Amino acid sequence: MPRKASTGKFKMKTHKATSKRFRLTGSGMLVRTKGGKSHLRRRTSKRTKRLLSEMIEVKGTKIAQRVRRLAPYL
């Protein structure tokens, strides 16, 4: 079996925390999870807890550029 052709000298390393927090949708939209889900949720309402599970689109273009630089194979 022939080897794959080398595309470059180095591979980029993925920033693991970024790859766990962000996803790329099929249409190319960058979405993120909400924070504040780990503890102290006993007093919050069910509606608030349900809203925490949603994914939100990343609005800022500079933040999206930084995420794509940190996780190039996302």
C-alpha positions, 0 to 999 in steps of 0.5 A: 500500500503506498504512503500518503503524500506529505502535505507539509513539514509539520502537523498543527496541534489541536487545543483540546479545551477549544475542541471540547467547547466548540462545534462546527455545524454542517453549514459551517456555522461555529456554535458553542456550549453555555457555561455554568452547568457544573454545580450550584444548580439546585436553586435554579429553575427547570427552565433555566437548566433546560436553556443551559443545554442549548448551543449558541452561534458564535457571533464575533468574527475575531473569536471565530478566527481564534477558535479556528486557529486553535482547532484547525481540524474542527 
